[in-house]
Amino acid sequence: MDNQPLNAEITRLRTQLTTIDQQLLKSANAPEGLEDLKRAVDNLRTSVWAVLSASRTSNYPAFISRFRLRRGIDTLKGILAECDTESGREVHPEHAELQIVLEQLHERIGKLRAGH
């Protein structure tokens, strides 16, 4: 597997993150979009950790699958908790889409469990 393009992207991203870090140290306040960047970097950090950890196991696909399931569970728990807050009571179009996907997922997991 040729990782040249990925290696180049990793190097470029590391350089960009270092530059941003240096600029943030000089900044007097949090610039717009910083919270979104934080979430993206946190997600990337977690994914990198998972890939590095999985590379040390004999069953890489199963490790990554379980990792993705854990992240999905954590995300859904956050959405569930948000629904119980004042700001979480507003209905968005994404709620309907999420409900449809969850119903499909529920059905497929039921089939998987029935097969075992």
C-alpha positions in Angstrom: 0.0 0.0 0.0 1.4 3.3 -1.1 1.2 5.9 1.8 3.0 8.7 0.0 -0.1 11.0 -0.4 -1.0 10.3 3.2 2.5 10.9 4.4 2.6 14.2 2.6 -0.8 15.3 4.1 0.4 14.4 7.6 3.5 16.5 7.2 1.4 19.4 5.8 -1.1 19.2 8.6 1.6 19.0 11.3 3.1 22.2 9.8 -0.3 24.0 9.7 -1.1 23.0 13.3 2.2 24.2 14.5 1.7 27.5 12.8 -1.9 27.8 14.2 -0.6 27.0 17.7 2.1 29.7 17.5 -0.5 32.3 16.3 -2.9 31.3 19.1 -0.2 32.0 21.6 0.0 35.6 20.3 -3.8 36.1 20.0 -5.6 38.1 22.6 -8.9 36.2 22.2 -10.4 33.1 20.7 -10.9 33.6 16.9 -14.1 32.5 15.2 -14.1 28.8 14.3 -11.7 27.8 17.1 -14.3 25.6 18.8 -14.9 23.7 15.5 -11.2 23.3 15.0 -10.9 21.9 18.5 -13.5 19.3 17.8 -11.9 18.3 14.6 -8.5 18.0 16.2 -10.0 16.0 19.1 -11.6 13.7 16.6 -8.4 13.3 14.6 -6.4 12.7 17.8 -8.8 10.0 18.9 -8.7 8.3 15.4 -5.0 8.4 15.3 -4.8 6.8 18.7 -7.2 4.1 17.5 -5.2 3.4 14.4 -1.9 3.2 16.4 -3.5 1.0 19.0 -5.1 -1.3 16.4 -1.8 -1.7 14.6 -0.5 -3.4 17.7 -3.2 -6.0 17.8 -3.6 -9.2 15.8 -7.2 -8.4 14.8 -7.0 -4.8 13.3 -10.5 -4.8 11.6 -12.3 -5.9 14.8 -10.4 -3.4 16.9 -11.3 -0.5 14.5 -14.9 -1.7 14.3 -15.3 -1.8 18.1 -13.6 1.6 18.4 -16.0 3.1 15.9 -18.9 1.6 17.8 -17.6 3.2 21.1 -17.3 6.6 19.4 -20.8 6.2 18.0 -22.2 5.3 21.4 -20.5 8.2 23.1 -21.8 10.6 20.4 -25.4 9.2 20.8 -25.2 9.5 24.6 -24.3 13.2 24.1 -27.2 13.8 21.8 -29.5 12.0 24.2 -28.3 14.2 27.1 -28.7 17.3 24.9 -32.4 16.4 24.2 -33.0 16.8 27.9 -31.7 20.4 28.0 -33.6 23.6 27.3 -31.7 24.2 24.1 -32.0 20.6 23.0 -35.8 20.8 22.8 -35.8 22.6 19.5 -36.5 20.1 16.6 -34.2 20.3 13.6 -34.5 18.4 10.2 -31.5 16.4 11.3 -33.5 14.8 14.1 -35.8 13.1 11.6 -32.8 11.9 9.6 -31.1 10.6 12.7 -34.3 8.8 13.8 -34.5 7.0 10.4 -30.8 6.0 10.5 -31.2 4.8 14.1 -34.3 2.7 13.1 -32.3 1.1 10.3 -29.3 0.5 12.6 -31.6 -1.1 15.2 -33.0 -3.4 12.5 -29.6 -4.4 11.2 -28.2 -5.1 14.7 -31.3 -7.2 15.5 -30.5 -9.3 12.4 -26.8 -9.6 13.4 -27.8 -10.7 16.9 -30.3 -13.2 15.5 -27.6 -14.8 13.3 -25.5 -15.6 16.3 
